[in-house]
Amino acid sequence: MGIVTTGAIVAAAAIGAAATVGGAAISNAADKKREKRARTDKGRLMDELDELEKNRQDVINPYEDVVSLDSMIVDNSGMISNPFENIGVATQAAEFQAEEADIALANTLDLLASTGASAGGATALAQAALQSKRGISADIEKQEAKNQQLIAQGEQYLQAQQMGEAQRVQQAQMTEAQRIQQADVLGKEFVYGETERRQTEALNRKQAQITGKEQAQYAAQQSRANTNAATVSAVGNIASSAVMASDRRLKKNIKLIGKSSNGINIYVFEYINKMFGEGVWQGAMSDEVPNHAVIKNIFKNYDGIDYSKIDVEFKQIN
C-alpha cells in the first residue's frame, strides 16, 4: 500500500467539501424555486378561497312563504238536503172516507123522508156521521204529529250530516295544505343543506390545498436553511484545510495589490457566489501559483489553492 501524504489528505478533504458546496448551491437554487412556486400557488389559492367565501349562499328562512290556510277551506254541506222537508199529510183517503159518510147520511135521510120516519132517527144519524168525521179528524192530527216528528228527525239528521261534512272537508283541506307547505319547507331545507354541504366541501378542499402549499413552502425554507448550514460547514472545512476555491472564474472586482516573497501575485477580490463568502478577500489565483499548490476541480470544474504550500495569506479584508 502506498503512503498517503498529508497534502493528499488535505486535498481530498477540500475536494469533498467543495463538492458539498457545489451540491448545496444546486439544492439551494432548487429550494428557492420550490419556495417561490409554493408561495405563488398559496396566494392564488387564497384568492380562490376568498372568492368561494364571497359566493356562498345566503342563509334562508324555509318558512317565509308559509301562509294562512283559511281561504282554502270549502264547505260542501249545502249539497245535502232533508228528505223529510216536504212531507205532506196523507188526507186524500180521509177526505174520500168523509165524502162517503156524507153520501151515506144523505141517502139515509132521503130514505127516512120517503118512509115518513121520525126526526129522531135523522138526528141519530147526523150524530153518528159527526162522530165518524171526528174520528177522521183525529186520524189526521195523529198523522200530522207523526209527520212533524219525522221532519224534526230529518232536520236533526241533516244538521248532523252537514256538521260531519263540514268537519271532513275542513280536515281534508287543512291536511292537504299542510302537506304541501311542509313539502315546500322540506324541499327548501334540502336544497339549502345540499348546497351548503357542497360549498363547505369546496372550501375545505381549497383550505387543504392552501395548507399543502404552506407546508411545501415551509419545507423548502427548511431545506434552504439546512443547505445553507451545510454550505457554511463545507466552506469552514475548506478554510480549516487551508484549501480555498481560488479559480479566477469564481471571482469579481479583482485588483492586484502586490507580490509575495516568491513572486506570486497577491489580489483582493469578491466571490461571485456568496456561498464562498461575502465581502472582500485577499489571496492568489489558481492559474498563477505552482502546480503542486493547485487542487484541481475543487468545485465542479473550478480549481482551488492549498495556501499551506505558498507564501500568500488567504484572508478576509472586510
C-alpha positions in Angstrom: 0.0 0.0 0.0 1.3 3.5 -0.9 2.0 6.2 1.6 -0.7 8.8 1.9 0.7 12.3 2.4 -0.8 15.0 4.5 -1.2 17.1 1.4 -3.2 14.3 -0.3 -5.5 14.1 2.7 -5.9 17.8 2.8 -6.6 17.8 -0.9 -9.2 15.0 -0.6 -10.9 16.8 2.2 -11.0 20.0 0.2 -12.4 18.3 -2.8 -15.1 16.6 -0.7 -16.0 19.8 1.0 -16.1 21.7 -2.3 -18.3 19.0 -3.8 -20.7 19.6 -0.9 -20.6 23.3 -1.5 -21.4 22.7 -5.2 -24.3 20.4 -4.5 -25.6 22.8 -1.8 -25.6 25.6 -4.4 -27.7 23.5 -6.8 -30.0 22.3 -4.0 -30.4 25.9 -2.7 -31.4 27.2 -6.1 -34.0 24.4 -6.4 -35.3 25.1 -2.9 -35.7 28.7 -3.8 -37.8 27.8 -6.9 -39.9 25.4 -4.9 -40.5 28.0 -2.2 -41.4 30.7 -4.7 -43.8 28.4 -6.6 -45.4 27.3 -3.3 -45.8 30.9 -2.2 -47.3 31.9 -5.6 -49.7 28.9 -5.6 -50.7 29.7 -2.0 -51.6 33.3 -2.9 -53.6 32.1 -5.9 -55.5 29.5 -3.7 -56.2 32.1 -1.0 -57.7 34.4 -3.7 -59.9 31.5 -4.9 -60.9 30.7 -1.3 -61.9 34.3 -0.8 -64.0 34.1 -4.0 -65.7 31.0 -2.7 -66.5 32.7 0.6 -68.0 35.7 -1.2 -70.2 33.5 -3.4 -71.6 31.4 -0.5 -75.4 31.2 -0.5 -77.3 33.4 2.0 -79.0 31.7 5.0 -82.6 31.3 4.2 -85.9 31.0 6.2 -87.7 28.0 4.7 -90.9 29.0 6.4 -91.1 32.6 4.9 -93.6 31.6 2.3 -96.0 29.8 4.7 -99.4 31.5 4.6 -102.8 31.1 6.4 -104.9 28.2 5.1 -108.3 29.5 6.0 -109.1 30.6 2.4 -108.5 27.1 1.2 -111.4 25.6 3.3 -114.5 24.8 1.2 -117.8 23.7 2.9 -119.8 21.3 0.8 -122.6 20.8 3.3 -125.0 22.9 1.2 -125.2 19.9 -1.2 -127.1 17.9 1.5 -130.9 18.1 1.7 -133.6 16.9 4.2 -135.6 14.1 2.6 -138.5 14.8 5.0 -138.6 18.5 4.5 -141.6 18.5 2.0 -143.5 15.6 3.5 -147.3 16.1 3.4 -150.3 14.8 5.3 -152.0 11.9 3.5 -155.6 13.4 3.7 -156.9 12.2 0.4 -158.1 8.8 1.9 -159.7 10.6 4.9 -161.5 13.0 2.5 -162.8 10.1 0.5 -164.0 8.5 3.8 -165.7 11.8 4.9 -167.4 12.1 1.5 -168.6 8.5 1.6 -170.0 9.2 5.1 -171.8 12.3 3.8 -173.3 10.4 0.9 -174.4 7.5 3.1 -176.0 10.0 5.5 -177.8 11.8 2.6 -179.1 8.5 1.3 -180.4 7.5 4.7 -182.1 10.9 5.2 -183.8 10.5 1.8 -184.9 7.1 2.7 -186.3 8.3 6.1 -188.1 11.2 4.4 -189.7 8.9 1.8 -190.9 6.5 4.5 -192.1 9.2 6.9 -189.7 8.3 9.7 -189.4 10.5 12.7 -186.9 13.3 13.1 -185.3 11.5 16.0 -183.9 8.9 13.6 -182.4 11.6 11.5 -180.8 13.2 14.5 -179.2 10.0 15.5 -177.8 9.5 12.0 -176.4 13.1 12.0 -174.7 12.4 15.3 -173.3 9.2 14.0 -171.9 11.0 10.9 -170.4 13.7 13.1 -168.7 11.1 15.3 -167.3 9.5 12.2 -165.9 12.8 11.0 -164.3 13.4 14.4 -162.6 10.1 14.1 -161.3 11.1 10.7 -160.0 14.4 12.1 -158.3 12.6 15.0 -156.5 10.3 12.5 -155.4 13.4 10.5 -154.0 15.1 13.7 -152.1 11.9 14.5 -150.6 11.8 11.0 -149.7 15.5 11.2 -148.0 14.9 14.6 -146.1 11.9 13.2 -145.0 14.0 10.1 -143.8 16.8 12.4 -141.8 14.2 14.3 -140.3 12.9 11.1 -139.5 16.4 9.9 -137.7 17.1 13.2 -135.8 13.9 12.9 -134.9 14.7 9.3 -133.6 18.1 10.3 -131.6 16.7 13.1 -130.1 14.1 10.7 -129.4 16.9 8.2 -127.6 19.0 10.7 -125.5 16.1 11.8 -124.6 15.3 8.2 -123.8 18.9 7.5 -121.6 19.2 10.5 -119.8 16.0 9.7 -119.3 17.0 6.1 -118.0 20.4 7.1 -115.6 18.9 9.5 -114.5 16.3 7.0 -113.9 19.0 4.3 -112.0 21.2 6.7 -109.8 18.4 7.9 -109.1 17.2 4.3 -108.3 20.8 3.2 -106.1 21.5 6.1 -104.3 18.2 5.9 -103.5 18.6 2.2 -102.5 22.3 2.5 -100.2 21.4 5.5 -98.7 18.6 3.4 -98.0 20.9 0.5 -96.5 23.6 2.8 -94.4 21.0 4.7 -93.1 19.6 1.4 -92.2 23.1 0.3 -90.3 23.7 3.5 -88.5 20.4 3.4 -87.6 21.0 -0.2 -86.1 24.4 0.6 -84.2 22.9 3.6 -82.9 20.1 1.3 -81.7 22.4 -1.4 -80.1 24.7 1.1 -78.4 21.9 3.0 -77.1 20.2 -0.1 -75.8 23.5 -1.5 -74.2 24.3 1.9 -72.6 20.8 2.0 -71.1 21.2 -1.4 -69.8 24.7 -0.8 -68.3 23.7 2.5 -66.6 20.8 0.8 -65.2 23.1 -1.8 -64.0 25.5 0.9 -62.4 22.6 2.8 -60.7 21.3 -0.3 -59.3 24.8 -1.1 -58.1 25.2 2.5 -56.4 21.8 2.4 -54.7 22.9 -0.8 -53.5 26.1 0.9 -52.3 24.1 3.8 -50.4 21.8 1.5 -48.7 24.8 -0.2 -47.9 26.3 3.2 -46.2 23.0 4.1 -44.4 22.9 0.8 -43.2 26.5 1.3 -42.1 25.7 4.9 -40.3 22.5 3.7 -38.5 24.5 1.0 -37.5 27.1 3.6 -36.2 24.4 6.0 -34.3 22.7 3.1 -32.7 26.0 2.3 -31.8 26.6 5.9 -30.3 23.1 6.1 -28.5 23.6 2.8 -27.1 27.0 4.0 -25.9 25.3 7.2 -24.2 22.6 5.1 -22.6 25.2 2.9 -21.2 27.1 5.8 -19.9 23.9 7.3 -18.3 22.9 3.9 -16.7 26.3 3.5 -15.4 26.1 7.0 -13.9 22.7 6.2 -12.2 24.1 3.2 -10.8 27.0 5.2 -9.7 24.7 8.0 -7.8 22.6 5.5 -6.1 25.8 4.1 -7.6 24.9 0.7 -9.8 27.6 -0.9 -11.7 27.9 -4.1 -9.3 30.2 -6.0 -10.3 29.9 -9.6 -10.3 33.3 -11.3 -13.7 32.5 -12.9 -15.3 32.4 -9.4 -14.3 35.9 -8.6 -15.1 39.5 -9.5 -13.7 43.0 -8.8 -10.2 41.6 -8.9 -7.4 44.0 -8.1 -3.6 43.3 -7.9 -2.2 44.7 -4.7 1.4 43.3 -4.6 3.6 40.2 -4.8 4.8 37.6 -2.3 8.5 36.9 -1.5 8.3 34.1 -4.0 6.9 36.4 -6.7 3.3 35.2 -6.5 0.7 37.9 -7.3 -1.5 39.0 -4.4 -5.0 40.2 -5.2 -8.1 41.5 -3.5 -11.5 40.3 -4.8 -15.1 39.3 -4.1 -16.7 35.9 -4.8 -19.4 35.9 -7.4 -21.3 33.3 -5.4 -21.8 34.4 -1.9 -21.8 30.9 -0.6 -18.0 31.0 -0.7 -18.0 34.1 1.5 -19.3 37.7 1.5 -17.2 40.8 1.4 -13.6 41.5 0.1 -11.0 38.8 0.3 -7.2 38.6 -0.2 -5.5 35.7 -2.0 -3.9 34.4 -5.2 -5.2 33.0 -8.5 -5.0 29.2 -9.1 -3.7 29.8 -12.6 -0.7 31.8 -11.3 0.6 29.5 -8.4 2.9 26.5 -8.7 1.1 23.3 -9.8 1.9 21.5 -6.5 -0.3 24.0 -4.7 -3.2 23.7 -7.1 -6.2 21.4 -6.2 -8.0 20.5 -9.4 -11.8 20.5 -9.7 -12.4 21.6 -6.1 -15.8 22.9 -7.2 -17.2 21.5 -10.4 -14.6 22.4 -13.0 -13.0 25.1 -10.9 -9.7 24.9 -9.1 -8.5 25.7 -5.6 -5.3 26.6 -3.9 -3.7 24.9 -0.9 -2.4 28.0 0.8 -0.2 25.9 3.1 2.1 25.5 0.1 2.5 29.1 -0.9 3.7 32.2 0.8 0.5 34.2 0.2 -2.0 34.6 3.1 -5.7 34.0 2.4 -7.8 36.3 4.5 -10.9 38.4 4.5 -10.3 42.2 4.3 -13.8 43.4 5.2 
